[in-house]
Amino acid sequence: MAESERSAGRKETVETNINETEENLHATEEFAKEHGDALNEEEKQNISEKNEHRRENIENMKQSLNEDE
């Protein structure tokens, strides 16, 4: 496989990962809004921490795409 094909394949994979992570982030935010009253503080904290981790991952993946260009 040529270098440009590997690079294009990697870029596509990273973009897919970004999109899926953003979808998970939005889905858990919506879940928390809809069911927030039923969640205890620990569950709310877990959701918040996971979403912060998702935001960091999204930013890191976007930076890696920019570095590859």
trRosetta pair geometry for C-beta under 8 A, 3 or more apart (Angstrom, degrees):
i j d omega theta_ij theta_ji phi_ij phi_ji
1 5 4.9 -119 -179 86 93 127
1 6 5.5 110 121 -56 119 90
1 9 7.9 -18 174 -1 144 143
2 5 4.6 93 60 5 81 105
2 6 7.2 -149 95 -5 42 85
3 6 5.8 -56 -151 36 33 110
3 7 6.2 32 153 -19 67 108
4 7 5.5 -51 -144 38 33 114
4 8 6.2 35 155 -20 65 105
5 8 5.7 -52 -144 38 30 110
5 9 6.2 31 154 -18 63 107
6 9 5.7 -57 -147 39 29 111
6 10 6.2 31 154 -20 65 106
7 10 5.7 -53 -146 36 29 111
7 11 6.3 32 153 -21 63 105
7 68 6.6 168 -157 177 101 121
8 11 5.7 -51 -147 35 31 113
8 12 6.4 32 153 -19 63 105
9 12 5.7 -53 -148 36 31 112
9 13 6.4 33 153 -20 64 106
10 13 5.6 -55 -149 36 32 112
10 14 6.3 30 155 -17 67 106
10 68 7.4 -153 102 -136 123 162
11 14 5.9 -55 -147 38 30 109
11 15 6.2 30 154 -18 65 108
11 65 6.4 91 -135 -129 84 94
11 68 6.6 -160 -83 102 97 147
12 15 5.7 -55 -146 38 29 112
12 16 6.3 32 153 -20 63 105
13 16 5.7 -54 -150 35 30 112
13 17 6.4 30 151 -18 64 106
14 17 5.5 -54 -149 37 33 113
14 18 6.4 38 151 -23 65 102
14 61 5.3 174 -170 -169 98 102
14 64 6.3 -135 -140 91 150 117
14 65 5.7 180 114 -71 142 99
15 18 5.6 -48 -148 32 33 114
15 19 6.5 32 154 -17 64 104
15 65 7.2 80 -67 -98 79 141
16 19 5.8 -56 -150 37 31 110
16 20 6.3 26 155 -15 66 109
17 20 5.8 -56 -142 40 30 108
17 21 6.1 29 158 -19 65 109
17 61 6.0 -149 97 -131 113 154
18 21 5.9 -60 -147 38 26 109
18 22 6.3 26 155 -18 64 108
18 58 5.8 94 -142 -138 81 78
18 61 5.0 -165 -77 107 95 139
18 62 6.6 91 -115 -63 138 79
18 65 8.0 -28 -42 -30 144 138
19 22 5.8 -56 -147 37 29 111
19 23 6.4 32 153 -20 64 105
20 23 5.6 -51 -149 34 33 114
20 24 6.5 33 152 -18 64 104
21 24 5.6 -51 -148 36 34 111
21 25 6.3 40 150 -23 64 105
21 54 5.3 174 180 -159 98 95
21 57 5.8 -128 -153 99 156 120
21 58 5.4 -168 106 -75 130 91
21 61 7.5 143 25 10 150 150
22 25 5.5 -51 -147 34 33 117
22 26 6.4 28 156 -14 65 106
22 54 7.9 150 -83 162 33 116
22 58 6.2 87 -68 -110 83 136
23 26 6.0 -57 -147 40 29 106
23 27 6.1 30 155 -21 65 110
24 27 5.6 -54 -142 37 30 113
24 28 6.3 23 161 -14 65 106
24 54 6.3 -149 92 -122 107 144
25 28 6.3 -62 -151 38 24 102
25 29 6.4 24 153 -18 62 109
25 51 5.6 104 -139 -139 82 86
25 54 4.5 -178 -81 123 103 147
25 55 6.9 104 -123 -62 142 70
25 58 7.4 -31 -33 -39 150 138
26 29 5.6 -54 -147 36 33 114
26 30 6.3 32 155 -18 66 105
27 30 5.8 -55 -149 37 30 110
27 31 6.3 33 151 -22 64 107
28 31 5.3 -48 -143 36 37 117
28 32 6.3 39 156 -21 66 103
28 47 5.5 -176 170 -155 115 100
28 50 6.8 -92 171 94 172 121
28 51 5.9 -153 91 -74 130 106
29 32 5.8 -55 -149 36 29 110
29 33 6.5 30 152 -18 63 106
29 51 6.7 93 -65 -117 87 146
30 33 5.6 -54 -149 36 33 112
30 34 6.2 24 157 -13 67 110
31 34 6.0 -62 -145 42 27 105
31 35 5.8 -23 173 25 67 114
31 47 7.6 -144 86 -131 108 140
32 35 6.8 -74 -124 59 20 78
32 36 5.4 54 169 -78 63 89
32 39 6.9 -33 -134 -1 72 159
32 44 6.8 102 -143 -126 114 76
32 47 5.2 151 -79 141 126 159
33 36 6.1 -11 -131 -28 17 116
35 38 4.8 -54 -176 44 85 112
35 39 6.0 90 123 -34 89 99
36 39 5.7 -58 -146 28 35 112
36 44 7.0 58 -143 -101 80 114
39 43 4.2 -128 -164 91 98 125
39 44 5.0 122 124 -56 126 83
39 47 7.5 -23 -162 -7 158 136
40 43 5.2 95 53 10 69 102
40 44 7.2 -132 100 -4 35 91
41 44 5.6 -55 -146 38 34 112
41 45 6.1 36 155 -21 67 106
42 45 5.6 -54 -147 37 30 112
42 46 6.3 34 153 -22 64 104
43 46 5.6 -50 -147 34 32 113
43 47 6.5 33 154 -18 64 104
44 47 5.8 -54 -151 36 31 111
44 48 6.3 32 151 -19 64 108
45 48 5.6 -55 -147 38 31 114
45 49 6.2 30 156 -18 66 106
46 49 5.9 -56 -145 38 29 108
46 50 6.2 27 157 -17 64 108
47 50 5.9 -57 -146 38 28 109
47 51 6.2 25 156 -17 64 110
48 51 5.9 -59 -147 38 27 109
48 52 6.4 29 154 -20 63 105
49 52 5.7 -52 -147 34 32 112
49 53 6.4 34 152 -18 64 105
50 53 5.6 -54 -151 37 33 114
50 54 6.4 38 148 -22 65 103
51 54 5.3 -46 -146 33 37 116
51 55 6.5 42 152 -21 65 99
52 55 5.6 -48 -150 32 34 113
52 56 6.6 34 151 -17 63 104
53 56 5.7 -54 -151 37 33 112
53 57 6.3 34 151 -19 65 106
54 57 5.6 -56 -148 37 32 112
54 58 6.3 35 154 -22 66 104
55 58 5.7 -52 -148 33 31 112
55 59 6.5 30 154 -17 63 106
56 59 5.8 -56 -150 37 31 111
56 60 6.3 29 154 -17 66 108
57 60 5.7 -55 -146 39 32 111
57 61 6.2 30 157 -18 66 106
58 61 5.9 -57 -148 37 28 109
58 62 6.4 27 154 -18 64 107
59 62 5.8 -56 -148 37 30 110
59 63 6.4 31 153 -19 64 106
60 63 5.6 -54 -148 36 32 112
60 64 6.4 33 153 -21 65 103
61 64 5.6 -51 -149 33 34 112
61 65 6.7 37 151 -20 64 100
62 65 5.7 -51 -154 32 35 113
62 66 6.6 34 150 -17 65 104
63 66 5.6 -55 -150 37 36 111
63 67 6.3 36 152 -21 67 105
64 67 5.6 -51 -146 35 34 113
64 68 6.5 34 155 -21 64 107
65 68 5.8 -60 -152 34 31 110
65 69 6.9 37 152 -31 63 101
66 69 5.9 -49 -156 18 35 114
